[in-house]
């Protein structure tokens, strides 16, 4: 049984091991959705080892009591001012419970200069989250672009908890 509340907080280099375990637990189709390729365990761990923490911003959803990282949101700056690439993974057991939406709202509440998010491998769940949060959504091929026109003042700026629905 899953606890009803998750702790949402920024991820730091000290969380590298938890990030690796979270990504290793993803089934092949979720790895493909996240990376655009079905990475082997070894390739995935190499990616985690090389992650440029100083360039990116990451948030995680944790089970209470150090029971593990169950969702990760990663933002990487693009060459365009105010535009960031979005990557998001949520443990399959927590799909549809608002965890991804809470991560996205929390991240954007802490980054008011973000004007656009780009999801290279657009996913219907990200589209639905963006619509729920009031963001403009545009498809360009398989790429999904989110215009963060919703006022950030309505988004929580401190770590929040994602509740079970």
C-alpha positions in Angstrom: 0.0 0.0 0.0 1.3 3.5 -0.9 1.4 6.2 1.7 -1.1 9.0 1.0 1.5 11.8 0.9 4.8 12.3 -0.8 7.5 14.9 -0.1 8.4 17.1 -3.0 11.9 18.7 -2.9 14.8 19.7 -5.1 17.2 16.9 -6.1 20.9 17.5 -5.5 24.1 15.6 -6.4 23.9 13.7 -3.1 20.7 12.1 -4.5 22.5 10.6 -7.5 22.1 7.0 -6.1 18.4 7.5 -5.5 18.0 8.9 -9.1 19.8 5.9 -10.5 17.5 3.5 -8.6 14.4 5.3 -9.7 15.4 5.3 -13.4 16.5 1.6 -13.2 13.0 0.7 -11.9 11.4 2.2 -15.0 10.0 -0.3 -17.5 11.5 -0.2 -21.0 8.6 1.8 -22.5 8.9 4.5 -19.8 12.7 4.7 -20.4 11.9 5.2 -24.1 9.4 7.9 -23.3 11.9 9.6 -21.0 15.1 9.3 -23.2 13.8 8.7 -26.7 15.7 5.3 -26.6 15.4 2.2 -24.5 18.6 2.5 -22.5 20.3 -0.5 -21.0 20.9 -0.4 -17.2 24.6 0.3 -17.8 23.8 3.2 -20.2 21.3 4.6 -17.8 23.8 4.6 -14.9 26.4 6.2 -17.1 23.9 9.0 -17.9 23.2 9.5 -14.1 27.0 9.6 -13.4 27.5 12.3 -16.0 24.5 14.4 -15.1 25.5 18.1 -15.1 23.8 19.1 -11.9 25.2 22.7 -12.0 23.3 23.3 -15.4 20.0 21.7 -14.5 17.3 21.9 -12.0 15.7 18.7 -10.7 12.9 17.9 -8.2 11.9 14.6 -6.7 8.9 13.1 -5.0 9.9 10.9 -2.1 8.0 8.3 -0.1 8.0 9.2 3.6 10.6 7.6 5.9 13.4 7.3 3.3 11.4 4.6 1.3 12.6 5.9 -2.0 12.4 8.4 -4.9 9.2 7.7 -6.9 9.1 10.6 -9.4 11.6 13.0 -10.9 11.2 16.3 -12.9 14.3 17.6 -14.7 14.6 21.0 -16.3 17.6 21.8 -18.6 18.1 25.3 -20.1 17.9 25.6 -23.9 19.7 28.2 -25.9 16.6 30.4 -25.9 16.2 32.7 -22.9 13.4 31.5 -20.6 13.1 28.2 -22.4 13.8 24.9 -20.6 13.7 21.3 -21.7 11.3 19.2 -19.5 11.8 15.6 -18.6 9.5 13.8 -16.1 9.3 10.2 -14.8 6.8 8.8 -12.3 6.7 5.3 -10.9 4.0 3.3 -12.6 2.1 2.6 -9.4 1.6 6.4 -8.9 0.4 7.3 -12.4 -2.8 9.3 -12.4 -2.4 10.5 -8.8 -1.3 14.0 -9.4 2.4 13.5 -8.6 3.6 14.8 -12.0 1.3 17.8 -11.9 2.5 18.6 -8.4 6.1 18.3 -9.4 5.6 20.6 -12.4 3.7 23.2 -10.4 6.3 23.1 -7.6 9.2 23.5 -10.1 7.6 26.4 -11.9 6.7 28.1 -8.6 10.4 28.1 -7.8 11.5 29.3 -11.3 9.4 32.4 -12.2 11.6 33.2 -15.2 10.6 30.1 -17.1 8.5 31.2 -20.1 8.5 28.0 -22.1 9.0 24.3 -21.5 10.0 21.9 -24.3 9.2 18.2 -24.0 11.3 16.5 -26.8 9.3 13.3 -26.6 5.8 14.8 -26.1 3.6 12.6 -24.0 -0.2 12.7 -23.5 0.3 12.8 -19.7 2.4 16.0 -19.9 -0.1 17.5 -22.2 -2.9 16.8 -19.7 -0.8 18.2 -16.8 -0.1 21.4 -18.7 -3.8 21.9 -19.5 -4.7 21.3 -15.8 -2.2 24.0 -14.8 -3.5 26.4 -17.4 -0.5 26.5 -19.7 -0.7 27.0 -23.5 0.2 23.8 -25.3 1.5 23.4 -28.9 2.6 20.3 -30.7 5.5 20.5 -33.2 5.9 17.1 -34.6 6.6 14.8 -31.6 7.8 17.8 -29.6 5.5 19.4 -27.1 5.9 23.0 -26.1 4.3 24.5 -23.1 3.8 28.3 -22.7 3.8 29.0 -19.0 1.4 31.9 -19.2 -0.4 31.0 -16.0 0.6 33.4 -13.2 3.3 31.7 -11.1 2.0 33.5 -8.0 -0.8 30.9 -7.9 1.8 28.0 -7.8 3.3 26.9 -4.5 6.9 28.2 -4.1 7.8 25.8 -1.3 8.1 22.0 -1.2 4.7 20.5 -1.1 3.1 17.2 -0.7 1.3 15.3 -3.4 -1.9 13.7 -2.1 -3.5 10.5 -3.2 -6.7 10.9 -5.2 
